[in-house]
Amino acid sequence: MSERPPVVDVRSLTTRRFRDPGEIARAYAARRRRRPLIGPSGRLLIIAADHPARGALRAGDRPLAMADRADLLGRLLVALRRPGVDGVLATPDIVEDLLLLGALDDKVVFGSMNRGGLPTATFEIDDRFTAYDAESIARAGLDGGKVLLRIDLSDPASADTLEGCGQAVSELASRGLIAMVEPFMARRVDGVLRNDLTTDAVIRSAVVASGLGTTSAYTWLKLPVVEEMERVAAATTLPILLLGGEVSANPTETYAAWAKALALPTVRGLVVGRSLLYPPDDDVAAAVDTAVSLLPVEDEQ
């Protein structure tokens, strides 16, 4: 790798957690928040690391890539130090490790909220809120929360997830905090829940997500890059951040698709995890730098 990840002292982190749990609250309080939230470029690049809380540990051909916490934290530290990276999206355990490592000053931090829909579980579509809530995000001084909304029209449990996501949007907005909503139309195929990545399905999921909550003033959408992305981007005036998805065997093709989508008027940045943290050549710094280079500078300052 062009920049080797630092060796994270797990023994020290665990000892601090064991001996002085209150240090985490003090670290939240002491964190230097970035203001304004949107920098001079008018774009955002957020590193996503909320996958482990759902038990989703695969990255490309490595089924347990994200299971090594020290390795994951080292990769996150490399990514967060690269110029042009704005912040991180994660669950409390990872956010708090990064706080203890002093990595989140002047960074945008989004707390992941509903991680209860575990892959392959019979209750997967009933995606309960098991991590941050709006109150804890506000109390911790984070910049917003992220919710995952998968809608299976054949499963009545989707209604509970819709309601929960709508409440989260309202509760975040009432505190002046961003709600990042990641919506998908989904269905079970041979018993496995699959996201529908056709253009029409992504459009439908985007317009449903846009209407959640008592106001859309603080709502951003986190959407996949699909065919005819211009039709998706035209379906809403809400800011769109592109998600990275699975690690691609052909990163050049992926980067080209991101660059094309980033040129659309409602697309304002990237929220990418495994594609940048576990690239095929394992060069985290180079992958992140490439992603940064794709972000156009906003014309209107």
C-alpha positions, 0 to 999 in steps of 0.5 A: 500500500502507498500508505500502510495503515497504522498499527492500532493498539487494541490492548490500549483501547480495550483497557481504556474502555474497561477501566474508564467507560466515562472517557467515551462521553468526555471524548464526544464532548471534547470533539471539535466539530466541523463548521460549516458542515459543507466545505468550500468544494460544495461536495462531500466524501463520507467513509461508511463503516456501519456494515459490521453491526449488521453482521455484514463482514464481506468485502469482495472475495474476503468473507470476513474482511471486516471482522478484524477490528484493528485492521478496519480501524487502521484502514479508516485512519488512512482514509480519514487522513487523506485530503478531501475526505470529509468524515465517517458514517458508523455505529457507536462502537466504531465512532467511539473507537475513532474518538478514542484514537483522536481521529474525528476532530473537524470531521463530519460524523453520521451515526447509523441508526437501524441495524436490526435487519440482519442478513438472511434472518426471517425478520430482515425486512423488519429493520429495527432501530438498534444503534443511535437514535436522534436524541443520542446523536444530538447529545453526542454532537454528531452531524446527523443520522443514517437510516436504511429503508428496504421496502418489500411490497409482499411483506407487511413488516415493511410498514413498521420500517417505513414508520420507524424511518419516518419518525427518525427523519422527523426527530432528527429534523426537529433538532436541526440534524441531517437524516441520510436515508438509504432506500431500496425496493426489495423482494425475496428470491429463493428466500433471500432478500435482494435489493432491486437495482433496476432504474424504475425501482430506484426511482420509486424508492427515492420518491418514497424516501423523499416524502418521509417525516414531517419535513424534508428540509434536513433529508438527504438520499443515499442511492446506488448508481444504476443505469439511466442515473439521470432519471433517478436524479431527476426524481427529487430535489433532495441532495443525493449522495452515491453509495459505493456498494460491493467491492468491484473487480473492475474499479476503473469501471466503477469510478467512471460510473461515479464520475458520470453520476456526480455530474448530475445536478442533484448529486452532491457526493459519495458515501463509500465504505468497502470499495475504498477500504478494501480495494482489490489492490489493497491500496486504501490511500490510492482508492480514496484519492481517486474518489476525491479526484472525481468530486466536481467543485460546486459552481455556486459558492 
